Amino acid sequence: MIKEVPPPIVENTNKTEEILPQKDQIQIGFWNKKGDLTFSAEEVELIQREFEPFYMNRLSNLRENKRKFKDPKPKYEFKPRINKKSIKMAEKRKTKILNLVEFGVR
């Protein structure tokens, strides 16, 4: 008894068509003599209006991440102190240098 294998079900592989409806496509911008893509003020406004939701989404995400990862200032328990012997040595050195400067000895 041979069973026949059913053909595979072919689905729409281009999911973007389902998610993002296609709008009327218009040509925006032009290439100048230097080879740069150039936009007019009206075209820039149109582009900004079209991509504003993406920009706002990005900003809100950045603000949320900033709040999440803000580290509190670390609390340091170690507080170094200068040894009394070191303080005496420093005072002697300062006095010696002052005496040399006052008397003009090098």
N, CA, C and O atoms as CSV, one atom per row, in Angstrom:
chain,resi,resn,atom,element,x,y,z
A,1,MET,N,N,0.837,-1.172,0.000
A,1,MET,CA,C,0.000,0.000,0.000
A,1,MET,C,C,0.890,1.246,0.000
A,1,MET,O,O,1.640,1.480,0.948
A,2,ILE,N,N,0.803,2.019,-1.037
A,2,ILE,CA,C,1.614,3.226,-1.191
A,2,ILE,C,C,0.745,4.427,-0.862
A,2,ILE,O,O,-0.345,4.617,-1.402
A,3,LYS,N,N,1.295,5.249,0.073
A,3,LYS,CA,C,0.572,6.462,0.455
A,3,LYS,C,C,1.109,7.638,-0.356
A,3,LYS,O,O,2.316,7.812,-0.520
A,4,GLU,N,N,0.211,8.403,-0.833
A,4,GLU,CA,C,0.610,9.575,-1.596
A,4,GLU,C,C,0.880,10.733,-0.642
A,4,GLU,O,O,0.077,11.013,0.247
A,5,VAL,N,N,2.021,11.407,-0.833
A,5,VAL,CA,C,2.396,12.540,0.010
A,5,VAL,C,C,1.690,13.775,-0.531
A,5,VAL,O,O,1.788,14.085,-1.718
A,6,PRO,N,N,0.972,14.481,0.350
A,6,PRO,CA,C,0.274,15.678,-0.126
A,6,PRO,C,C,1.276,16.773,-0.461
A,6,PRO,O,O,2.339,16.851,0.155
A,7,PRO,N,N,0.948,17.613,-1.425
A,7,PRO,CA,C,1.865,18.710,-1.762
A,7,PRO,C,C,1.947,19.701,-0.606
A,7,PRO,O,O,0.982,19.881,0.137
A,8,PRO,N,N,3.116,20.348,-0.460
A,8,PRO,CA,C,3.251,21.315,0.646
A,8,PRO,C,C,2.328,22.512,0.436
A,8,PRO,O,O,2.045,22.933,-0.686
A,9,ILE,N,N,1.884,23.029,1.556
A,9,ILE,CA,C,1.032,24.211,1.508
A,9,ILE,C,C,1.934,25.427,1.355
A,9,ILE,O,O,2.809,25.664,2.187
A,10,VAL,N,N,1.727,26.177,0.320
A,10,VAL,CA,C,2.550,27.358,0.060
A,10,VAL,C,C,1.839,28.565,0.653
A,10,VAL,O,O,0.716,28.904,0.280
A,11,GLU,N,N,2.528,29.194,1.581
A,11,GLU,CA,C,1.973,30.387,2.213
A,11,GLU,C,C,2.666,31.611,1.641
A,11,GLU,O,O,3.671,31.516,0.937
A,12,ASN,N,N,2.111,32.734,1.959
A,12,ASN,CA,C,2.719,33.986,1.536
A,12,ASN,C,C,4.030,34.151,2.294
A,12,ASN,O,O,4.025,34.330,3.512
A,13,THR,N,N,5.146,34.092,1.583
A,13,THR,CA,C,6.448,34.207,2.235
A,13,THR,C,C,6.851,35.656,2.475
A,13,THR,O,O,7.774,35.928,3.242
A,14,ASN,N,N,6.172,36.570,1.832
A,14,ASN,CA,C,6.498,37.983,2.006
A,14,ASN,C,C,5.585,38.551,3.090
A,14,ASN,O,O,4.508,39.072,2.799
A,15,LYS,N,N,6.025,38.446,4.333
A,15,LYS,CA,C,5.209,38.865,5.475
A,15,LYS,C,C,5.069,40.377,5.564
A,15,LYS,O,O,4.120,40.874,6.170
A,16,THR,N,N,5.998,41.114,4.970
A,16,THR,CA,C,5.914,42.567,5.085
A,16,THR,C,C,4.666,43.106,4.402
A,16,THR,O,O,4.135,44.140,4.809
A,17,GLU,N,N,4.194,42.421,3.374
A,17,GLU,CA,C,2.980,42.878,2.709
A,17,GLU,C,C,1.774,42.779,3.631
A,17,GLU,O,O,0.853,43.591,3.553
A,18,GLU,N,N,1.787,41.769,4.512
A,18,GLU,CA,C,0.674,41.611,5.441
A,18,GLU,C,C,0.751,42.640,6.558
A,18,GLU,O,O,-0.270,43.181,6.982
A,19,ILE,N,N,1.955,42.909,7.032
A,19,ILE,CA,C,2.137,43.796,8.177
A,19,ILE,C,C,2.075,45.258,7.762
A,19,ILE,O,O,1.354,46.056,8.361
A,20,LEU,N,N,2.829,45.594,6.742
A,20,LEU,CA,C,2.915,46.989,6.302
A,20,LEU,C,C,2.191,47.143,4.970
A,20,LEU,O,O,2.660,46.644,3.948
A,21,PRO,N,N,1.074,47.818,4.975
A,21,PRO,CA,C,0.382,48.025,3.701
A,21,PRO,C,C,1.212,48.938,2.809
A,21,PRO,O,O,1.820,49.900,3.279
A,22,GLN,N,N,1.230,48.630,1.536
A,22,GLN,CA,C,2.004,49.430,0.583
A,22,GLN,C,C,1.292,50.750,0.326
A,22,GLN,O,O,0.091,50.783,0.061
A,23,LYS,N,N,2.049,51.828,0.409
A,23,LYS,CA,C,1.508,53.144,0.102
A,23,LYS,C,C,1.908,53.491,-1.316
A,23,LYS,O,O,2.733,52.820,-1.936
A,24,ASP,N,N,1.311,54.538,-1.806
A,24,ASP,CA,C,1.710,55.004,-3.132
A,24,ASP,C,C,3.165,55.439,-3.062
A,24,ASP,O,O,3.531,56.308,-2.271
A,25,GLN,N,N,3.975,54.832,-3.888
A,25,GLN,CA,C,5.396,55.156,-3.876
A,25,GLN,C,C,5.644,56.335,-4.806
A,25,GLN,O,O,5.226,56.353,-5.964
A,26,ILE,N,N,6.343,57.320,-4.245
A,26,ILE,CA,C,6.695,58.483,-5.051
A,26,ILE,C,C,8.205,58.653,-5.009
A,26,ILE,O,O,8.862,58.236,-4.055
A,27,GLN,N,N,8.733,59.253,-6.023
A,27,GLN,CA,C,10.169,59.491,-6.064
A,27,GLN,C,C,10.466,60.724,-5.233
A,27,GLN,O,O,9.861,61.780,-5.418
A,28,ILE,N,N,11.417,60.571,-4.304
A,28,ILE,CA,C,11.802,61.686,-3.442
A,28,ILE,C,C,13.282,61.951,-3.644
A,28,ILE,O,O,14.093,61.025,-3.644
A,29,GLY,N,N,13.626,63.203,-3.815
A,29,GLY,CA,C,15.018,63.598,-3.949
A,29,GLY,C,C,15.530,63.453,-5.366
A,29,GLY,O,O,14.872,62.888,-6.239
A,30,PHE,N,N,16.732,63.986,-5.566
A,30,PHE,CA,C,17.384,63.876,-6.866
A,30,PHE,C,C,18.889,63.864,-6.650
A,30,PHE,O,O,19.386,64.303,-5.613
A,31,TRP,N,N,19.597,63.361,-7.635
A,31,TRP,CA,C,21.052,63.288,-7.579
A,31,TRP,C,C,21.631,64.531,-8.244
A,31,TRP,O,O,21.295,64.844,-9.386
A,32,ASN,N,N,22.503,65.239,-7.525
A,32,ASN,CA,C,23.115,66.425,-8.120
A,32,ASN,C,C,24.343,66.028,-8.942
A,32,ASN,O,O,24.654,64.842,-9.057
A,33,LYS,N,N,25.033,67.001,-9.505
A,33,LYS,CA,C,26.174,66.725,-10.380
A,33,LYS,C,C,27.330,66.058,-9.646
A,33,LYS,O,O,28.116,65.330,-10.254
A,34,LYS,N,N,27.438,66.302,-8.340
A,34,LYS,CA,C,28.514,65.700,-7.543
A,34,LYS,C,C,28.203,64.251,-7.165
A,34,LYS,O,O,29.071,63.536,-6.663
A,35,GLY,N,N,26.978,63.827,-7.404
A,35,GLY,CA,C,26.593,62.455,-7.058
A,35,GLY,C,C,25.959,62.335,-5.689
A,35,GLY,O,O,25.803,61.228,-5.174
A,36,ASP,N,N,25.582,63.483,-5.078
A,36,ASP,CA,C,24.948,63.481,-3.764
A,36,ASP,C,C,23.439,63.442,-3.923
A,36,ASP,O,O,22.886,64.062,-4.832
A,37,LEU,N,N,22.775,62.713,-3.039
A,37,LEU,CA,C,21.315,62.686,-3.037
A,37,LEU,C,C,20.827,63.949,-2.332
A,37,LEU,O,O,21.211,64.205,-1.191
A,38,THR,N,N,19.995,64.731,-2.991
A,38,THR,CA,C,19.547,66.022,-2.484
A,38,THR,C,C,18.033,66.023,-2.342
A,38,THR,O,O,17.318,65.469,-3.176
A,39,PHE,N,N,17.547,66.661,-1.258
A,39,PHE,CA,C,16.113,66.745,-0.996
A,39,PHE,C,C,15.695,68.203,-0.902
A,39,PHE,O,O,16.462,69.056,-0.454
A,40,SER,N,N,14.477,68.474,-1.327
A,40,SER,CA,C,13.925,69.817,-1.156
A,40,SER,C,C,13.350,69.916,0.260
A,40,SER,O,O,13.219,68.904,0.949
A,41,ALA,N,N,13.010,71.126,0.689
A,41,ALA,CA,C,12.464,71.334,2.034
A,41,ALA,C,C,11.150,70.574,2.212
A,41,ALA,O,O,10.891,70.016,3.279
A,42,GLU,N,N,10.326,70.554,1.171
A,42,GLU,CA,C,9.043,69.841,1.261
A,42,GLU,C,C,9.259,68.333,1.386
A,42,GLU,O,O,8.539,67.646,2.112
A,43,GLU,N,N,10.264,67.834,0.664
A,43,GLU,CA,C,10.558,66.396,0.736
A,43,GLU,C,C,11.097,66.012,2.104
A,43,GLU,O,O,10.774,64.947,2.631
A,44,VAL,N,N,11.916,66.881,2.675
A,44,VAL,CA,C,12.447,66.615,4.018
A,44,VAL,C,C,11.308,66.550,5.024
A,44,VAL,O,O,11.288,65.673,5.887
A,45,GLU,N,N,10.367,67.468,4.917
A,45,GLU,CA,C,9.206,67.479,5.812
A,45,GLU,C,C,8.384,66.197,5.650
A,45,GLU,O,O,7.912,65.633,6.637
A,46,LEU,N,N,8.215,65.743,4.424
A,46,LEU,CA,C,7.475,64.517,4.154
A,46,LEU,C,C,8.182,63.310,4.778
A,46,LEU,O,O,7.535,62.446,5.370
A,47,ILE,N,N,9.507,63.254,4.643
A,47,ILE,CA,C,10.289,62.149,5.224
A,47,ILE,C,C,10.187,62.182,6.734
A,47,ILE,O,O,9.991,61.141,7.361
A,48,GLN,N,N,10.315,63.357,7.332
A,48,GLN,CA,C,10.228,63.475,8.787
A,48,GLN,C,C,8.863,63.021,9.289
A,48,GLN,O,O,8.770,62.316,10.293
A,49,ARG,N,N,7.819,63.421,8.599
A,49,ARG,CA,C,6.471,63.033,8.996
A,49,ARG,C,C,6.291,61.514,8.898
A,49,ARG,O,O,5.634,60.907,9.744
A,50,GLU,N,N,6.872,60.912,7.876
A,50,GLU,CA,C,6.728,59.471,7.655
A,50,GLU,C,C,7.465,58.664,8.728
A,50,GLU,O,O,6.973,57.624,9.166
A,51,PHE,N,N,8.639,59.135,9.152
A,51,PHE,CA,C,9.464,58.371,10.083
A,51,PHE,C,C,9.356,58.839,11.530
A,51,PHE,O,O,10.061,58.312,12.391
A,52,GLU,N,N,8.505,59.798,11.819
A,52,GLU,CA,C,8.366,60.301,13.184
A,52,GLU,C,C,7.966,59.212,14.188
A,52,GLU,O,O,8.510,59.202,15.292
A,53,PRO,N,N,7.043,58.295,13.861
A,53,PRO,CA,C,6.712,57.239,14.831
A,53,PRO,C,C,7.923,56.389,15.220
A,53,PRO,O,O,8.055,55.989,16.377
A,54,PHE,N,N,8.802,56.113,14.261
A,54,PHE,CA,C,10.000,55.334,14.581
A,54,PHE,C,C,10.919,56.124,15.514
A,54,PHE,O,O,11.493,55.570,16.452
A,55,TYR,N,N,11.047,57.416,15.245
A,55,TYR,CA,C,11.896,58.276,16.069
A,55,TYR,C,C,11.355,58.377,17.492
A,55,TYR,O,O,12.120,58.290,18.453
A,56,MET,N,N,10.047,58.560,17.633
A,56,MET,CA,C,9.448,58.665,18.966
A,56,MET,C,C,9.595,57.348,19.727
A,56,MET,O,O,9.841,57.351,20.933
A,57,ASN,N,N,9.447,56.237,19.032
A,57,ASN,CA,C,9.622,54.928,19.656
A,57,ASN,C,C,11.049,54.780,20.163
A,57,ASN,O,O,11.270,54.288,21.269
A,58,ARG,N,N,12.016,55.203,19.358
A,58,ARG,CA,C,13.413,55.112,19.757
A,58,ARG,C,C,13.690,55.977,20.985
A,58,ARG,O,O,14.369,55.540,21.914
A,59,LEU,N,N,13.168,57.195,20.991
A,59,LEU,CA,C,13.382,58.090,22.131
A,59,LEU,C,C,12.798,57.509,23.415
A,59,LEU,O,O,13.438,57.550,24.466
A,60,SER,N,N,11.590,56.971,23.331
A,60,SER,CA,C,10.973,56.413,24.534
A,60,SER,C,C,11.769,55.215,25.034
A,60,SER,O,O,11.902,55.019,26.242
A,61,ASN,N,N,12.297,54.419,24.120
A,61,ASN,CA,C,13.096,53.266,24.510
A,61,ASN,C,C,14.396,53.715,25.170
A,61,ASN,O,O,14.826,53.117,26.156
A,62,LEU,N,N,15.020,54.754,24.642
A,62,LEU,CA,C,16.254,55.261,25.244
A,62,LEU,C,C,16.002,55.786,26.652
A,62,LEU,O,O,16.809,55.560,27.554
A,63,ARG,N,N,14.888,56.486,26.844
A,63,ARG,CA,C,14.566,57.013,28.175
A,63,ARG,C,C,14.350,55.882,29.169
A,63,ARG,O,O,14.810,55.967,30.308
A,64,GLU,N,N,13.652,54.818,28.757
A,64,GLU,CA,C,13.404,53.692,29.648
A,64,GLU,C,C,14.708,53.012,30.036
A,64,GLU,O,O,14.914,52.677,31.202
A,65,ASN,N,N,15.592,52.806,29.057
A,65,ASN,CA,C,16.865,52.150,29.353
A,65,ASN,C,C,17.741,53.003,30.257
A,65,ASN,O,O,18.473,52.475,31.094
A,66,LYS,N,N,17.670,54.298,30.096
A,66,LYS,CA,C,18.463,55.195,30.930
A,66,LYS,C,C,18.025,55.074,32.384
A,66,LYS,O,O,18.853,55.067,33.295
A,67,ARG,N,N,16.719,54.979,32.589
A,67,ARG,CA,C,16.210,54.834,33.957
A,67,ARG,C,C,16.584,53.487,34.552
A,67,ARG,O,O,16.892,53.400,35.740
A,68,LYS,N,N,16.561,52.444,33.749
A,68,LYS,CA,C,16.838,51.104,34.250
A,68,LYS,C,C,18.278,50.939,34.701
A,68,LYS,O,O,18.543,50.326,35.735
A,69,PHE,N,N,19.221,51.491,33.921
A,69,PHE,CA,C,20.618,51.215,34.166
A,69,PHE,C,C,21.356,52.330,34.900
A,69,PHE,O,O,22.586,52.325,34.947
A,70,LYS,N,N,20.639,53.268,35.462
A,70,LYS,CA,C,21.289,54.346,36.185
A,70,LYS,C,C,21.820,53.782,37.509
A,70,LYS,O,O,21.054,53.329,38.359
A,71,ASP,N,N,23.131,53.821,37.661
A,71,ASP,CA,C,23.757,53.266,38.858
A,71,ASP,C,C,23.778,54.313,39.975
A,71,ASP,O,O,24.090,55.479,39.733
A,72,PRO,N,N,23.447,53.892,41.190
A,72,PRO,CA,C,23.594,54.827,42.312
A,72,PRO,C,C,25.080,55.030,42.596
A,72,PRO,O,O,25.913,54.192,42.248
A,73,LYS,N,N,25.396,56.149,43.229
A,73,LYS,CA,C,26.794,56.410,43.552
A,73,LYS,C,C,27.284,55.349,44.534
A,73,LYS,O,O,26.605,55.053,45.517
A,74,PRO,N,N,28.458,54.778,44.274
A,74,PRO,CA,C,28.962,53.732,45.172
A,74,PRO,C,C,29.340,54.314,46.529
A,74,PRO,O,O,29.805,55.450,46.625
A,75,LYS,N,N,29.138,53.533,47.554
A,75,LYS,CA,C,29.500,53.945,48.912
A,75,LYS,C,C,30.862,53.364,49.238
A,75,LYS,O,O,31.047,52.147,49.278
A,76,TYR,N,N,31.803,54.253,49.470
A,76,TYR,CA,C,33.147,53.809,49.797
A,76,TYR,C,C,33.296,53.732,51.309
A,76,TYR,O,O,33.008,54.690,52.027
A,77,GLU,N,N,33.744,52.586,51.775
A,77,GLU,CA,C,33.954,52.412,53.210
A,77,GLU,C,C,35.390,52.739,53.591
A,77,GLU,O,O,35.655,53.176,54.710
A,78,PHE,N,N,36.313,52.528,52.663
A,78,PHE,CA,C,37.717,52.767,52.956
A,78,PHE,C,C,38.021,54.255,52.872
A,78,PHE,O,O,37.772,54.895,51.850
A,79,LYS,N,N,38.562,54.797,53.958
A,79,LYS,CA,C,38.965,56.200,53.987
A,79,LYS,C,C,40.433,56.251,54.403
A,79,LYS,O,O,40.756,56.074,55.578
A,80,PRO,N,N,41.315,56.491,53.443
A,80,PRO,CA,C,42.752,56.461,53.755
A,80,PRO,C,C,43.166,57.604,54.677
A,80,PRO,O,O,42.599,58.696,54.639
A,81,ARG,N,N,44.165,57.323,55.504
A,81,ARG,CA,C,44.729,58.324,56.416
A,81,ARG,C,C,46.233,58.357,56.222
A,81,ARG,O,O,46.848,57.359,55.846
A,82,ILE,N,N,46.822,59.530,56.487
A,82,ILE,CA,C,48.264,59.665,56.378
A,82,ILE,C,C,48.881,59.306,57.716
A,82,ILE,O,O,48.439,59.778,58.764
A,83,ASN,N,N,49.896,58.473,57.673
A,83,ASN,CA,C,50.608,58.024,58.859
A,83,ASN,C,C,51.278,59.223,59.547
A,83,ASN,O,O,51.756,60.131,58.867
A,84,LYS,N,N,51.316,59.233,60.895
A,84,LYS,CA,C,51.918,60.351,61.643
A,84,LYS,C,C,53.392,60.512,61.305
A,84,LYS,O,O,53.899,61.632,61.238
A,85,LYS,N,N,54.071,59.411,61.095
A,85,LYS,CA,C,55.492,59.472,60.751
A,85,LYS,C,C,55.676,60.150,59.380
A,85,LYS,O,O,56.612,60.925,59.183
A,86,SER,N,N,54.779,59.848,58.450
A,86,SER,CA,C,54.840,60.475,57.127
A,86,SER,C,C,54.576,61.970,57.220
A,86,SER,O,O,55.208,62.759,56.517
A,87,ILE,N,N,53.637,62.368,58.092
A,87,ILE,CA,C,53.347,63.800,58.284
A,87,ILE,C,C,54.587,64.513,58.804
A,87,ILE,O,O,54.917,65.600,58.329
A,88,LYS,N,N,55.290,63.910,59.784
A,88,LYS,CA,C,56.505,64.520,60.335
A,88,LYS,C,C,57.590,64.631,59.276
A,88,LYS,O,O,58.284,65.646,59.205
A,89,MET,N,N,57.747,63.598,58.448
A,89,MET,CA,C,58.751,63.626,57.381
A,89,MET,C,C,58.432,64.744,56.376
A,89,MET,O,O,59.332,65.452,55.927
A,90,ALA,N,N,57.157,64.897,56.031
A,90,ALA,CA,C,56.755,65.932,55.081
A,90,ALA,C,C,57.007,67.318,55.661
A,90,ALA,O,O,57.468,68.209,54.947
A,91,GLU,N,N,56.714,67.512,56.933
A,91,GLU,CA,C,56.952,68.811,57.583
A,91,GLU,C,C,58.441,69.144,57.598
A,91,GLU,O,O,58.823,70.287,57.345
A,92,LYS,N,N,59.285,68.150,57.894
A,92,LYS,CA,C,60.735,68.392,57.875
A,92,LYS,C,C,61.198,68.801,56.487
A,92,LYS,O,O,62.000,69.722,56.340
A,93,ARG,N,N,60.696,68.123,55.478
A,93,ARG,CA,C,61.087,68.420,54.094
A,93,ARG,C,C,60.644,69.829,53.698
A,93,ARG,O,O,61.401,70.566,53.068
A,94,LYS,N,N,59.423,70.198,54.067
A,94,LYS,CA,C,58.919,71.540,53.760
A,94,LYS,C,C,59.778,72.603,54.436
A,94,LYS,O,O,60.132,73.607,53.818
A,95,THR,N,N,60.108,72.383,55.694
A,95,THR,CA,C,60.931,73.337,56.448
A,95,THR,C,C,62.302,73.480,55.804
A,95,THR,O,O,62.818,74.589,55.665
A,96,LYS,N,N,62.886,72.358,55.413
A,96,LYS,CA,C,64.210,72.375,54.787
A,96,LYS,C,C,64.180,73.172,53.481
A,96,LYS,O,O,65.075,73.975,53.214
A,97,ILE,N,N,63.143,72.942,52.671
A,97,ILE,CA,C,63.028,73.655,51.396
A,97,ILE,C,C,62.810,75.149,51.631
A,97,ILE,O,O,63.402,75.976,50.938
A,98,LEU,N,N,61.960,75.503,52.609
A,98,LEU,CA,C,61.733,76.919,52.914
A,98,LEU,C,C,63.016,77.603,53.348
A,98,LEU,O,O,63.283,78.734,52.940
A,99,ASN,N,N,63.832,76.918,54.188
A,99,ASN,CA,C,65.103,77.497,54.642
A,99,ASN,C,C,66.047,77.710,53.462
A,99,ASN,O,O,66.743,78.723,53.385
A,100,LEU,N,N,66.061,76.744,52.547
A,100,LEU,CA,C,66.949,76.887,51.395
A,100,LEU,C,C,66.515,78.052,50.503
A,100,LEU,O,O,67.357,78.783,49.982
A,101,VAL,N,N,65.205,78.224,50.328
A,101,VAL,CA,C,64.686,79.292,49.497
A,101,VAL,C,C,64.929,80.656,50.145
A,101,VAL,O,O,65.303,81.613,49.466
A,102,GLU,N,N,64.717,80.742,51.459
A,102,GLU,CA,C,64.896,82.017,52.180
A,102,GLU,C,C,66.330,82.481,52.132
A,102,GLU,O,O,66.590,83.676,51.994
A,103,PHE,N,N,67.265,81.559,52.243
A,103,PHE,CA,C,68.675,81.933,52.299
A,103,PHE,C,C,69.339,81.885,50.929
A,103,PHE,O,O,70.534,82.159,50.808
A,104,GLY,N,N,68.591,81.548,49.921
A,104,GLY,CA,C,69.116,81.557,48.558
A,104,GLY,C,C,70.115,80.461,48.252
A,104,GLY,O,O,70.923,80.605,47.335
A,105,VAL,N,N,70.080,79.402,48.977
A,105,VAL,CA,C,71.002,78.291,48.754
A,105,VAL,C,C,70.337,77.286,47.809
A,105,VAL,O,O,69.163,76.942,47.946
A,106,ARG,N,N,71.128,76.842,46.864
A,106,ARG,CA,C,70.598,75.822,45.933
A,106,ARG,C,C,71.356,74.552,46.056
A,106,ARG,O,O,71.056,73.585,45.356
